[in-house]
Amino acid sequence: GLRDVYKRQYQRRVRGDYDDRKVVLQRAQTGYFVTIVLSQIADLCVSKTRKLSMFQQGMRNIVMITGMVVMLTIACALTYIPPLNVGLGTVPITFLHWLHPLPFAFLIFFYDETRKYLIRRSPGGWVETNTYY
């Protein structure tokens, strides 16, 4: 049999262990790619303004919204269209795998909205001095 780094024994099956592990690796890589895309969309939203909350500013920039839709469309195409999968080695993932990055996106959003609130509350204070770009 085959042993992994944790000394676990794998029994050979008809399909073979390598193929199974390769698909699992490709799913993980696809999930990582989706996480990067969704985190970049969250970063784009919070980078819109330097001090105003996104709720104060709004989402009226049609070019930015188009860019976010294009990013999601490209991510879906690279994930679900078979000829495009070959380039990055991605495989189709379930809808549940698209939900895993959402806590990271919310964390980015929450952190930056809190930072902007603290900057507005005390201009020239510690938060503005150390986190304002």
Helices and strands as residue ranges (DSSP letters): E 2-3, E 9-10, H 17-46, H 54-57, H 62-80, H 82-88, H 95-99, H 102-121, H 126-131
